[in-house]
Amino acid sequence: MFQGLFINGILGDRFDPRLVLAFGMWGSAITNFLFGTLTEWLQFYSTPFYMIIWIVNGFVQSAGWPAEVCIMANWFGRGGRGLILGLWSACASIGNIVGAELAALYTFLVNATLLFCGGFVIFFGLVSKPSQLCLPEPTEEEENVADDASSTTTDEEQDLLGSVTDVKKCNQQKSIPFFKAVLLPGVISYSIAFACLKLVNYSIFFWLPYYLTNNFGWPEHVADHISTWFDWGGIFGGIVGGLISDLIGKRTPVICTQLVFATVALFAYTKSPNDMIINALLMGVAGFFCSGPGNLISAAVSADLGRQKEVANNAQAMSTVTGIVDGTGSVGAAIGQLAIPHLQANLGWNSVFYLFICMTAVTVLCLLQLCIKECPVGIWSILLPVLFRLLVGHCPPPILVKPCVCTSDQSWNKPVDNFGQLFPSVVNVTCQHGKSWSRLRDALRPFRGGRYILHTLHLEKVHDAVTNGRAGGARGLFRNLHIGELLLHDCRLDRWRRDVFINSTVYAISIVGSKKISNRIFSRLVNLQEASFAYNQLSNLGSRGLRLGSGELMLLDLQHNQLSGVPRRALLGVGKLEILVLSYNKIHALFKEDFENLPNLLAVELSHNPIIRVAPDTFVPLRALKHVGLAGIGCSDLSAALRYVLERLVSLDISSTSSIELPFLVSVGNASLEALVAQVKSDLSASDLASLTKLVDLDIRGSRHFKLRHLSGTPSLSTVQRLDVSETALTPLTTLAMFPNAKTVFMNHNPTTVLSNRFVKTNSQIRVLHMRHCQIRQISAHAFRPLRDTLDELNLSHNKLRWLNWRALLPLTALRLVDLSYNEFRDRSYYIRGRRSHRLAFPLDRRILPSSVEELSLAGNGLHRVPVRCTGRLPELRRLNLAGNEIASVQLQFYSNAKLTELNLNNNRISRLHPKAFAALNNLRHLNLGWNPLLTIGAVEFPAQLRYLGLTHARLKRIDNVYLASLKHLHHLDLSFNGLKTIHASAVGTSSLPGSIVYLDLEGNPLDCSCKLLEFVDWLTVNAVTLSTSGTICYTPKSLRYLHPLRDLCWSSCQTDNGTSSTGGDNFRNRDSLHFCKPI
């Protein structure tokens, strides 16, 4: 094909392109007829014959495109060529769509007939260029609509003179040599770029149906139809791109922009769920940004390259240039067809799409120089650093990023045993916003040895697998650490290192955001018992993929990945495994061999997989199996597979599973079943459940057709202790009578309106009761009286309560957590008839709760003031949520809540804060005052132990609080979306912000990035504070607008009177961006 494009491109310039096109169509018709139709009629099948015919077919088919582009470019000038050729180049995509509707035999026969007839139409009816009809050639310059007042010729005279000139030139045109055409400006760049892009487009065209069938299990005819959405996207992408390129007069910037979005679209498509509609939409978007630029390059751009001013005196170059560009593209397409099978077989489908993303990025790089040349310099002075930074690395440098602050939720005081020896302190450590492993290693040094046990170590967003050019940033990171649970969220480690864990003890590890498990890193772990790799992109686990630590693994969580089957080879190394979670993968079949090496397995979770086949003896090797999760699986083979293990199961999840009926469970025998999850089931009845004599946990949420037939003749389900009947038609009275010993009850989304005094029986032992999203309007005074010594947690949010009897909850002496949010306890006025006056009513501003309450939520109730008569009588209160109300001021309402650790006043109307409003809250750690019109926080005295302070959308113009700098434990300060132009924080003198801050959010503020901000930048540098990246931009001066104050600016250009920067010359210059920065 590519050789034919080169040769036919040359022939198209040396002969009439009409003849080349016609003979190419006739030859293609003959080869298609021989290949796909005649051989079927004669029942003749020969591989050498097919190869020869298909080689000839590629040669004759390649005669079409260069000649077609040459003819179209002869008739349409540069000013409108993008739209016309963008619309015309959609012919290939339309052919793909139409071809998908034809069977194989008729595809070749119909195509051969159309090609043969079309060849005669082209040969006798097509005019190759306007000059053959004595018409003027279209201009290659941009159209100028201004009138020329000095012209002395009329429009008719100009047309006539142009025609005569063109006719004279026709006889003087000569074809351009091939190698000269290669050296034309832009030809090589576009040829290489199109090779990469055609690799992507042709690979998707050929392999997309197979991918849909193999990856999602869709039938072939369905996959063929869905794959046409890529072609539809390419049609509109070529048209829109061509129109925009005509409007701005530039093609390369439009193509580069589309290709940048194409990388995002391809990455998004790799995350496509098993849903045909979402998949088709993502596919259409990918086709818009991938196939659209391909149509532009192969048509409009090729015509522009063949008509540029370097060949103005020798116009016969369009067919040759088009053949060069398209022929080089065919080389890339051929390479792709050889590489993709190997990638898919060895690395999985994700690697194929990552190849597409890389090739698209290489296409952009090939066209980057031409794009810069076509764009104004002013635009690229801003855009080029941004694009380069996206490809190269992270700014600001790691030295500007404080790696973490280790905060413990427990006391650091070390208890002493009877012999005077110190016990190790158990602490929780969280390291956020870290980008350097070496800095994290320094932060973790105090915890090494035997003095501390890290109950939880949480590391986030550490990406420098290679530090300062060396892959040693994580060396010895966890040396001599004793860790209970290690959480690595969006962290990158060099997968070849073995010295990350040295003499380390880790009992549980959880990794999120990884693409591949490297057993080499975790090979030195000691006592590893639990491993979670959920929410990753794992598609294949090799034979050594799960050889972690010393082989003591007991729990493995692989849910929400891309596994197409049970990783039986990887499970060979975890023979002691007891719990295996494989939910939300792409497993299609289950066999006995998948589990025969797991004799100790107690629980396996397979829910929400597209399983279509289950062998009858699948679970037979699992002699110790106690739990099976099969929710959302519609395979009809499940009942036969469960028959062998059902008698020994203790727990079973069959939610949304139509193939397993509850009568089947009863008939087989399930006396040992203690937990049953049967959500959204239509065949449930009380009589069936009554036979489960050991049932402790029952979840029938969403089973709206739950039947109570024969209830009078069946014993009550007295063994059930945890019950979820949410979204069912069961009334609370009937439910609690049927399950008298339930201790945890969920009755959410229930149509109950009144909780009467008979709501709970006298001997009830309910400890947790949730009735959210019901229609409750009234609660009787003694509705919860039988629960006064047992009820610990009560959730009545999202109901319609307007008033609460003080005797309803006050006697509940064991109550700790109460949620009354989003009801109708609005402060309102009412009319008194006798006095003919109005009086204000505050439904919650009364003593209605017991003093034992520790957590209280009153959000979204329309309160106009803090209900101090309610909250002030709660000495044990630790968390209070008053968000979403209409509170206008905060005075001294919280003085009696000395144990309060978290206070949420978000989204109110607070404009006045008493200076001592929070002064008495010595234990307060979290305070949210966002979305309030505060205007100023002047003299407010904040608690000394505060760790988080939220002031987003508070209409602040400046930070003038004198107490803020004294908060030595403040880690996170949110000042986003205010009116702050500068921050008065100095690294040398007094500062308005404490140096303990780890993360400072200034997104959405109109920052003034003149040299006045230099002291604040010094403070950030000295205190290693992480400044928010997204949305934190300069607003003034105008030349620096939309730039990040740390990532994009050269603060070393700010000089003082003595000629040095404020922090000492060269030392501060090191704080500039590593790659690009703009002088202040």
N, C-alpha and C positions, 0 to 999 in steps of 0.2 A: 504493500500500500504506500509506504513512505517513498520508495523508489519511484513508483508511478506518479506520485504527486510532484516530485522534482522534474521528472521527464515531461509530464503533461503540462506542467506549468510553463516550461520552456516552449513547448509546441503551441500553447495558447497565445504566445506573443509573436511567434513566427508565422502562424497561419490564422485564418479567421477562427475566432473562438467558437463561432456557431458550428463550424464543421467538427471541431474537436469534441464539443459537447454532444452533438448528434451521434457521431461514431461511438463515443463512450457509452451513450444510452443503449444503442443497439447491441454493443458487445456485452454490456451488463445484463441485458434481457436474455441473450442467448446463454450466458453462463449460469444465470439463475434457473433458467428452464432446464438445462442439463443437470444441474446439481440437485435441485429439489423436486422436480416433477417427472422428468423422463426416467430417472433412475428408479423412482417408485413405480411407475407404470411397467417398466421392464423387470422389476425386482432384481436390479443389478446393484450390488454393493461392493465397492472396492476402495480401500483406503488410499492407495496411490492415485487413483483416478480423482477422488475427492480433493486431495492435496493439490494436484495440478489444476483442476478446474477452479479451486478457490484462490490460488495464486493469480491465475489469469483474471478472475473476477475482481480481485483487489486492484490490479493494474488498470482495467478498463473503468472501474468505478471511480478511481482517482482522477479521471479526466473531467469529472463533473464540476467539482468545487472551484478550482482555479478559473476555469472558463466562465462559470456562472458569476463569480465575484467580479471578474473583468468586465463582463457585459453590463452588470448592474451599476458598476462604478462609472462606466462610460455614459450612462444616462442620468445619473444623479450626482450633483456636486457636493462639495464638502459641507456646505451649510445645512443640508437636510439629509445627508447620507446616513447619519447615526440612527435616526428614527426609521427611515425606509429600510435600510439593511438589517436593523434590529428586528423589524417586523418580518422581513423576508427570510432571515436566517432561522426563524422559528419553524421552517418547513421540516427540518430534521426531527425536531421534537414532536411535531404533529404526526409525522410518519411513525414514530415510535408508539404514540398513543393509539393510532389506528391499527398498527400492526399487532398490538396486543390483543385485538379482538378477533384475529384470524387464526385458524388452525395452521399447522406447519405446512401441509400440502397446498392449501389455498393461498398461503402467504407467498410462496414462490411463484405459483401460477399467476395470481393477480398482479404481483409486482412485475413479472416478466411481460405480461400483456400491456400494462400501463407504460412501462419503459419503452417497449417496442413502438407503440403508437405515439408516445410522446416524442420519440426521436424524429418521426416524420414531421410532426408539428414544428419542432425546432429547426429542422433542416430547410423547410419550405417557408416558414412564416416568421422567423425571428430576424430582427435587424440588430446587428452587433453594436453599432454606435450611431449617434445622431448624424455624423458626417456623411453616412451612406444615403441619407435623405436630404443632404445639403442643409442640415440644421447646425446651429452653433454648439460647440462642446460646452458642458457645464463648467462654471468657474470653480477653481480649487481654493480661492481666497474667501475669507469671511465676508458675508454680504454687508454692504454699506448702504444704509437707507437714507443717508444725507443727500440732499440735492446739490449738484455741482452747477453753480451759477455761471461759471465761465465756459461751460460747454456750448458749442455752437451747432452741434448736430442734433437732430431729432431722434426719438426712440426708434422710429422705423429705419432711419439711416444707420444707427448703431447696430441694429440686428442684421441688416444686410451686409454691412462691412465685416461684421464678425463671421458671417457665414462664408463669405469669400475667403477670408483669412484661414478659416478652418479647412476649407476644401483644398487650399494650396498646401497646407501642412500635411494633409493626409498622404500625399505622394512622397513626402520627405521623411516619414517616420521609419525608424529602424529598431529592431529588437535589441535589448540590452544584453550583454554577456551575463552568464550565470554568476560568475564570481564577483562581478561588479555589482550585481543585484544583492549579493550577500553582504557586501560592504556598505550598502546604503545606510544612512543614519537610522538607528532604531530597529533594523531588521534582526540583528543577532540577539539583542535583548528580548524582543518580542518572541523570537523563535524559541529561545530557551524557556522563557516564561510560559509559552503555550505548551511546550512539552510537559512541564510540571502540571499545568492546569488540565490538559487533555488526559493525563494519567488519572487524575481525580474523576473527571466527568465520565470517561469511558469505563473506568473500573466500576463506578456506581451504576452505570447503565447495564453492564453485563452481570454484575454480581449482586445487585440489590434484591431481585426476586429470590435468589438462593439464600441470601442473608435473612430475609423475612421468614422464609420457610424453615430454615435451620435454627434460627435464634428464637423465634416466637411460636413455632409450630403451626403456622397458618397454612392452609392448602395452597397448592401452586397457583391455581387460577386466581385465588384471592390476592396472593402476593404479586402476581403480574399486574392486576388492576391497580393495586395500591402504589406500586412502583412508578406508575405514570404520573403521580403527583410531582415527582422530581422534574419531569418534562414540562408540566404545566408551570411550575415555578420558573424554569429556564425561559419559557416563552415570555412571560411578563418581565423577567429580569432583563432580557435583551432589549425589549421595547422601552422600558423605563430608563435603563442605562443609556440607550441610544438617544432618547429624547433629551435627557439632562446634558449629555455631551454636546448635543447640538446647541442647546441654550447657552452654555457657558463657553463653547468653542474649544473645549479641552476634553480629550478622551482618557488619557492615562490617569489623571486624578480620580475620575469616576470609577475606572476599573479597580484601582488600588483601594478605594473606599469600599467598594463592594466585596473585594477579596478579604479585607480586614474583618468585615462582618461575616464573611463566609467561614472563617476560622471559628468564630463564636457559634454560628449556626451548626457546624459539624460537631462541635463539642456538645452542644445541647442535644443533638440527635443521638449521641452515644448514651444519653441518660433517658431516652424515650422509654416509657413503660409499655407493658403489653396491652396497649389500647390502640385500636386501628385508627380512630379519629385523631388522637394526639400524634400518633406516628405519621399520619398523612400530612397533618399541618406542619410538623417539624420538617418533614421531607420537602414540602413545597417551599418553605423558607430557605432550606439549604439549596434547592434548585435555583431559587431566585438569585442568590448571591454567588453560586458556583457556576451554574450553566449559563447565566446571563452574561458575565464577562467573557466566557468562552465564545459565545455567539458574536460579541462585539469584536474580539481580537481576530477571529477567523474571517470576518466580513468587512466591517467598516474600517477597522485599523489596518488590515491588509491593503485595502483600497487606498487609504491615505498614504501608506508607505510607498506604494507604487506610483503615486501621483505627486510626491513632494517635489520641491523646487529643484532638487539636485538632478532630476530627470526631466525637467521641463522641456528641454529640446529633444528628448528621446522618450516619448510617452509609452512605448511598448514595454512596460515593466510590471504592470499590475498582475498578470497571470503568473509570471515568474516569481514575484515576491509572495504572492498568495500560496504558490506551491511550496516555497521554502518554509514559510511559517507553518502551514498545515502539515507538510511532510515531517518537519522536526517534531511537531506535536504528535504525529503518529508513532514516532520512535518512542516517545514517553509513554504513549498508550500501550505499546507492545511490551515495554519493560514492566508496566504495571500488571499486565495479565500473567507474567511469569512470576512476579514477586508475591502477589496476593495469596495464592494457594499455600505457599510455604509459611507466610506470616500467620494465616488463619489456622493452619494445622499445628504450629508450634507455640504461638503466643495468644491465640484467640482473636475474636472479632474486634476487640477494643484496639489492638495494635494496628489493625487495618485502618481504622478511622483516624488513629493518631498519625499514620503515614499520610493520609489525606490532608490532615491539618498541617503537617510539616511541609508537604508539597505546595499547599496554598501559601504558606508563609514564604517559601522560597520564590514563588511567583511574584509576590510583593517586592521582595528584595531585588529581583531582576529588573523590575520596573521602577525602582525607587529613584534612580538617577534621572530617568526621563520625567518622572513625576515632579521632581524638584525643578527641573528645567522648565516645565510648563507652568508651574505655579508661581505666584508672586513671592518675592523674598520675604515680605513682612509676615505672610501666613506661616511659612516654614520656620521662621525664627522661633515660633511658639510650638508648632506641631511636631517638628523633627525631634527635639529633645524628649517630648512625651512619648512618641512612637519608639524611639531608641531605648528609653528607659523600660518600656514594657517588654522589650526583647532581651535586654542585657541583665538588669539586676535590680536590687532594691535600694531605695534612698529614703531616708538618710542613712549614713553609714552605721554599722552596728554599735559604734561607741556612743551614739546619740540615743540608743534604745536601752532603757533600763530593763534588764532581762526579766526580773521578777521580784516580788516582795513576798517572802514566806510568812503567811499569816496562819496562826494556830487558833483553832476553835476551843482548845482546852488550855488549862493553866500550864505555865512553864515550870512551876514549882515541882521539884523532884521529891516524891515521897521516899521515905526510908523504911527498910524492912526491919525485922526484929534484931538483926545483927549489925545494924548501922550502915548497910549497903544501900546505895542509891538505886531505885528502880528507874528504868528508862522511861522518859516522858513520851506519851503518845500524842502526836500532833497531826494536823492536816495542813498540807502545804499546797498553795496554788501559785503558779507562775504564769502570768498572762502577758501578752504582747511582747514576748521574747523572740528575738531574731538571731541570737547568737548562742551556740552551744557552749563556747568557751566562757561566756559571761554567766551562763546558767551553772556551769561547773563551779565557779567561784561562789555563787549564791548558795549552793548546796553544801559547801565545805563544812559549815558549822554542824551539820546533821550527821556527819560521818562517824563511824565507830559504833559503840554500843550505848551512847548516851540518849539517843532518840530512836523511836520507832515511828516511821511516817505511815500513819494509818491510811492516808490518801495523798498521793503526789500527782498533781494535775499540771501538765505542761501543754501550752497552746502556741501554735503558730511560730514554730522554729524551723527555718527553711535553709539554713546555711550548712548543707551537707559538706561543702568544701569551704574552709575558712582561710582567707589570705592566700589562696592558691594551693592550699594543702588540705587533704582530707583528714585532718586530725582534730577538728573542732570538738567532736564528741568523745574523744579518747578518754577513758576513765571517768565518764560523766557520772555513773552511778556506783562508783567504787566505794565499797564498805558501807553501803546503805542498806537499811532494813525497811522494806516497803511492804505495806499490806496490799494496796491497790495502786497500780501505776496507770494513769490515763494519759495517752499521747494523742492529742487532737490536732490534726493538720500539721504534723511534724514530719520532717524529712531526715532520714538517717542514711549514711553510706551503707548500702546493703552488703558490702564486702568486709566490713569491720567486725572483729571479734573481741575487741578490747573495750567495748562500751560498758559491759557488765563484768566487773572484776570483783570477786568476793562479795557479790550482791545477793541478797535474799529478797525475792519478790514472790508473793503468794498469788496475786491476780494482776493481769495486764489487759488493758483495753486500748485498741488502736482504731482511730477513726480518720478517714481521709487518706488511706493508703491504696496503692495500686498493685502492690505485690508484697507477699510475706517473705522475708529473708530469714531463714532459720539460722544463718551464720551469725547474725547479730545476737540472737537469743540463745545460742548454744551453751553459754556459760551460766545461765540462770539456775538458781538453786531453789528447790521447793515450789516451783511454779505449779499451781493446782487449777487455776482458772484462766482462760484466755478468751477474749472477745475481739473478733475482727468484723463486727457488724458495721453496716453502712459504709462499705468500701466498694471497690470495683473489681473484686476478685472474680475471675472467670475460670481459672484453672489452677489447681494445686498439684504440684508434682509429688513424686514419691517421698521427697525429703522436705516437703513444704511445712509439715507440722512437727518436725523433730525439735521441740522446744525444751530447753533445760534438760533435766535428768529423767524425763519420761514419766513424771508423776501427774500428768495432766488429767483432771477429772471433769472439767466443764469446758466445752468448746461452743462458742457462739459465732455462727457464720450467717446470720440472717441479713437480709437486704444486701445481697451481692448479686453476681451474675453467673452463678454456678449452674451448669446445664445438667448436672447429675451429681449423685452422692460421690464425694472424693474418696473412693475406696482405697486408692493407692496411698494417699496421704494419711488415711486413718490407720494404716498398718503400724505406725510408730506410736500410737496412743492406745495401747491395749487396755489401760486402766480407766479409760473414759467412762463416765457414768451419765453425763448429760450432754446431749448433742442437739443444737438448735440450727435448723436449716430453713427457717421460714422465709418467705418473700424472696425466693430465688427463681430459677428457670428450669427446675428439675421436671423432666417429662416422664420418667419411668423409674420404678423401684424393683430391685431384684434381691434374691437371697444373698448373693455375693457382696452386696453393698454393706451388710452388717455382720457377716460371719466372723470377722476378726474383732468384734466388740462384745465379748462374753459378759462384761460387767455393766453394760449399758442399762441404766434404770429409766431414762426418759429420752424420748426423741420427739422433736417438734418439726413437723413438715407442713405446717399450715400455709395456705395461700401460695401454692406452687401449681403450675399448669400440668399436673400429672394426668396422663391419659392411660397409663398402663401400670398395674401393680400385680406382680406375681403372687400366686396363692401362698407360697411358702416364704414370703418376704421377711416376716417377723419371727419365723421359727428359730433362728439361731439366738435370738435374744431371750435367754432363759430367765433373766432377772428383770425383764421389762415391767415397769409399773405405770408409765404414762406415755400416751401417744397423742400428739396434736395433729388433727386432720382438718382443720377449719378451712372452708372455702375450696374444697377439692370435690369435683363432681364425677370422679372416676367410678364406674360401676363395679370395679373389682375390689373395692375396699372391704366390703362385707365378707368376702371369702378370705381375704388376708387377715382380718381381725378375728376370725373364728378360732384360730389356733392360740391366741394370746388373751382373749377377752376375759377368761376366767381368772387370770391372775393380775389384771389391770386394777390399779387403784385410782387413776385419774384418766379422763378421756375428754378431748375437745372435738366436737363434731358440729360446730357452728356453721351455718350456711352450707351444710353438706346434705344434699338431697338423696344421695345414694345409700345412706345409712339411716334406717328407720329405728325409732326407739323400741317398738315391739320386737325387733330382731335382737336388740341387746338383752331384753328380758327373756326371750326364748332360749338364747344360748347359755345364759347363766352369768350373772354379774354380782354375786353376793359380796364381793370384795370391793366394789366400786365406791370410793369415798368422795371423789370430786367429778362433777359432770358439767361441762360447758356446752350448752346447746342453744346458742343464740340464733335468732331468726329461723326457728323451726316451726313447721306447721302441723306436725303430727304428735305434739306433746299432749299428755293427759295426766291428770292426778293419779289415776289408777295405775298407770305405768310407773310413775315415780315412786309410788308407795311400796313397790317391790324392791326398791334399792334400800335395803335395811341398814346399810352402813354409810349412807350418803352424808357427808359433812359440808361440802361446798357445792352449791348449785347456782348456775348462771344461765338463765333463760331470757336474757335481755332481747327485746325485739320480737319475741314469739307472741304476736298479738292474737293468735288463734289457740292459745293455751286453753285446753278443755277441762272443765270441772265436773264432767260426768262421773257418776258413781262415787262422788266424794263422800256421801253419807255412809257408804258401805265399806270404805277403805280407812285404814288407820292413818292418823296424822303423821306427817314427816317430822317426827320429833328429833331425829338425829342431825338435821341440817343446822349448821351454826353460821355459815356465811351464805347470804342469799342476795341475788340480783334479779329483780323482776321489773327492771326499767323498761319503758316502752311496751308494756303489756296492758291488758284491760282489767287486771286484777285490782280490786279495791284494797286499801290498807287493812280494813277489818277482816276480810276474807283471807288475805295473805298471812297476817300474823296469827290467825286461828289455825291455818293449815300448817304453819311452821312455828310452833310455840317456843322453841328453844333457840331461835336464831339470835345471834349476838351482833352480827354485822349485816345491815339491811340496806339495800339500794332500791329505791322506788322512784327513780327520776322519770320525768315525762309521763306522769300519771294524771288522769283527769280529776283528781280529788279536789274538792272545794272547801270542805270543812273537816277539821280534826276534832271529833267529839270526845266526850269524857270516856266513851267506850273504845277509843282508838287502840289502847294497849291493855292487855290483860294484866291481872294483878301479879302473876308470877313471871312476868316477862323479864329477860336478862339482856336486853338490847344495850350495846355499848356504842355502836356507831350507826347513825341513821342519816341517810341522804335522801332528800325529797326535793331535788332541784327541778326547775322548769315544770312545775305542776300548776294548778289553778287555785291554790289554797288562798282563801280570803279570810278565814276565821279559824282561830285556835281556842278551844274551850279552856277554862281555867284549870281543869284537872286532867287535861289530855295526856300529859307526860308524868303524872304523879307516880304511877307504878315504876318509873325509871329514875326516881330521885337519887338512888344510891348507885346506879350502874351507868347511866348515859354519860359518855365521855366526849363524843363528837356529834354535833348537830348541824346539818347544812340545809337551810330553807331558802336558798338564793333563787332569784328569778321566779318569784311567785307574785301574788297580788295582795299581800298583807298591807293594811293601812293602819292597823292598831293592834297592839299586843297586850293582853291582860297581864298585869304584873305577877299574878299567881301562876302563870303558865310555865315560866322558866326559872323563876327565883328559887323554888325549892330544890332544884337539881344540884345538889352539893358536889357531885363528881364531874360536873361539866367543865371541860377545858377549852374546847374549840367551838365557836359559834360563827356561822356565816348567814347573815341576814341581808346580804347585798342584793341590789336590783329588785327591791320590792317597791311599795308605794307609801313608805313612811315619810311623806313630804310634809314639811312644816307648812301649815295652812291656817287661815283664819275662818272662824265660823260665827254665825249670827245668834245672839241670845235674845229670844223674843221678849221675855219679861223686862229686861233692861234696855231693850232696843239699842243694842250696841254690838260691836264685833270684838272677838277675842282671839288671840293667837293660840294655836295648839301645836305642841311639839311632841309627837307620839313617842319618840325614843328618848327624850330628855327626862327620863324617869328612872327610878331604880327598878329594873326589870330583869337583871342578870345576877347570878350568884357571884360571890367574891372569888371563886375558884377559877374563873375564866382567864386563860392565858393568851388566846388568840381570838380577835374579834374583827369581822369585816362588815362595815356598814356602807360600802361603796354604792354609788348610783341610786341614792334614795332621795335626792333633792333637799338635803338638810341645809338650812340657812345658818346654822351655828353648830359649834362642837357640842354634842350632847353630854355635857360635863356631869349631869346628875346620873347618867348611865355609866360613863367611863371612869368618873372620879371615884366610884365605889368598887373599883377592880384593882386592888393592890398587887395582884399577881400578873397583871397584863404585860405581855412582852411584845406582841405584834398587833398593831392597830391600822386598819385600812379605811380611810375616809375619802378615797379618791372619787371623782365624778359627782361631787355634790355642788352646792352653791354657797359654800362658806365664804364670807367676805373678810373676816378678820380672825386672827389668832391671838388671844391674850394669855392668861395664865391658867388655861384649862387643864394642862397636863402636869401640874405640880404634884399631884398625888400618885402619879404613875412612874415611880422612881425606877422600876425594873424594865421599863420600855426599851427594847432594842431595835425595833423597826417601826417607823412611822411614815405612812404614805398619805400625803395631802395633795397629790397630783390632780390636775384638771378641776380646780375649784375657781373661785373668784376672789382669792385672797389678795388684798392690796395693802393691808396693814398688819404688821408683825410687831408684837410687843418685844422690846429689847431682851426681856428675860423669859420669853415664851418657852425656850428649850433649855434654859440654864440648869434646871433641876434634874434633867434627864442624863444622869452621869453614865448610864449604861447604853445610851443610844448609839447604834452603829450605822444605821441606814436611815437617811432622811431625804424624802423626795418632795420638792416644792415646785416641780415643773408645771408648765402650762397655767401659771397664775400671773396676773398683772402686777407684779411686785414693784417694778420700776427701780427700787433700790433695796439693798440689804444692809444699809448703813450701820447701825449700832446693834444689830442682832448678835447675841452671844450664843455661839454654837457650842454644843457639848464637846469636851476635850477628847472623848473616845471615838468620835465620828470617823467612819471609814469611807462612806459614800455620801455625796451631797449632789442632788439633782436640781439644777436650776435652768433647765432647758425651757425655751419660750417664756421667759420671765420678764421680757422687755427691759432688761438691764442695759444701761448705757456705760456704766463703769463699775469696777470692783473697788469699793471703798470701805470694806468691812475691816475693822481693826483687829477683830478676833480670829479672822480666817487664817492668818499666818501662824497662829499659835496651835493649830490643830496638827499635832505631831504624828497622828495615826491616819490622817486622811490619805487614801490611796487613789480614789477615783473622783474627779470633779467634772461634772457635766455642765458646761456653759454654752451649749450649742444654741443656735438660732436666737441670739440676742442682738443688741446693737453695739457691741464692743468694737472699738476701733484700735485700741491698744491695751496692753496689760502692764500695770506698774509692778513689775517684778524684777529685782536686781540681784545679780549674783554676788555683789560686793556689799552694798548697803542694805537698807531696810527693804522688805518685800511684802506685797499684799497677798502672796500665795505661799503656802508651806512647802518646804523642800522634800517632804515625804511623799508628794504626789507621784504616782506611777503613771497614770493615764489622764491626760487633759483633753477634753473634747471641746473644740472651738468651731465646729462646723456651722456654716450659715451666718457667720459674723462678718461685717464689712471691715476687715482688718486694714489698717494703714501700714503698708510695708515700706515706708520710708525709713531712714536711719534712726528715727525715733523708737522703732521697735527693737533696736539692737540690744538694749539692756535685757529685754524679755528673752531674746534668743540666747543671750549669754546665760541667763538663768536656766533655760531649758537644757543647755549644754552641760553646765556644771552639775546640775542635779539629775542628769540622765532621765529626763521626763519624756515619755512617749506622747507626741502630739498627734491628734487624730489626722488621718490621711485623707479620707473621703470627705469632700466638701469644705475642707479648711483651705481657703484661698484668699489672696489679696484682692482688695477692692480699689484701693488707691495706693500709689499714683496710677493713672490710667495705663501707662506703659507696662505695668506689672500685673494688670488685672487677670484673674483666673490662674495665677501661678501659686504654688504652694510655698509658704514662707521659709521652710527648711529644705525642701526637696529641690527647689528650682532657682534659688537666689544665691548670689555671691555676696555674703555679708562682709567678706574681707575687703570689699571695695568701699565700705564706710570708713572714712578716716577722721581722726580727731585733729585738733589744731596742731598737735606735735607730730602729725604724720603717721600715727600708728592707730590700729584698730583698738576698740575699747577693751579688748581682752589680751592685748599683747601681740599684735602683728601675726607672725607665722603660726602661732599656736591656734589662733582663731581661724586662720585660713584653712586649717585642716578640717574645720566643721562644714566647709562648703560641700556641695554635691560632688560625688565622685566622678560623674561623667559630664554633666552639663549644668551650668548655672548662669543666670542673667545678672549683670551688675546692677546694683541699686541706683 
